[in-house]
Amino acid sequence: MGKITRVLSRDGSAMVVATNTTDIVSKAHDIHGLSKTMTATLGRALTAASIMGSMLKSDNQSLTLKFSGDGPAGVVCCVSDYHGNVRGYADNPEAELPPNAKGKLDVGGAVGKGPMYVLRDLGMEQPYVGVAQIVSGEIAEDITNYYASSEQTPTVCGLGVLVNRDFTCRAAGGFMVQLLPFADEETVKRIEENIGKLDPVSKMIDDGLSELEIIGRVFDGIEFDVLDTSETEYKCNCNRDRYERALFSLGKKELQKLYNEGESVETCCNFCGNKYVFELSEISELIKKAK
């Protein structure tokens, strides 16, 4: 289990959300068999999606964060709910790159350049879709740019994943600061100074700081109130019925083709790896029900 905490400065100038996603990233590593670089890449994306999902307005809403870059990672896709629970996958979970020029894991090189998408399912007929160009592939910078260019919301995002030598996750988490309309200039200046002094997020978490203590460093010298704290986890909502409905939606003609191949149909969830097998007798029943 991880935790996610949201706070608001007492003067109403800014909101901060911070989270520890070490357990979430560890589970993603175990599910997908991630390389060292991809543990950092998917881990940062999962952390960002968890934070962004926690900013939704109600329990029936969800958020999808998708990077469609031209790097070896392929598509990186994460889905979060209102509580910050999250799941995700990358097209090429075993992609690996040498360290970048700074000697760090080359997340930017793994993601590459291209569009990133933020889809909010707000329970209406069509989801809200926001699009921005990937500016660095480092995830945090891209999230900051997305909010500035697509939603005109001044935002600072910090993300970090510390990876062990065996590619497992040692520490992971992040924070997001958003300025609210008519923010006090002195408060904004203080936040900027505080952020400039921060250690990397992964180091703060590895040093044992809680998400509230990280927020305390971002808001050092600024009074704030805690809005809420939630437990979060890597959580997939797939089930057999959902895949059966997906098969049924293929229509009678395609189902008949599958039946004629004479073999059971195996489906696999991209997010959690669960497999659902449909025998020929079940395909036959779907054909009978199909128009």
Summary of the structure (lengths in Angstrom):
residues: 291
radius of gyration: 20.9
end to end distance: 44.9
largest distance: 71.0
contacts: 995
relative contact order: 0.18
helix: 34%
strand: 29%
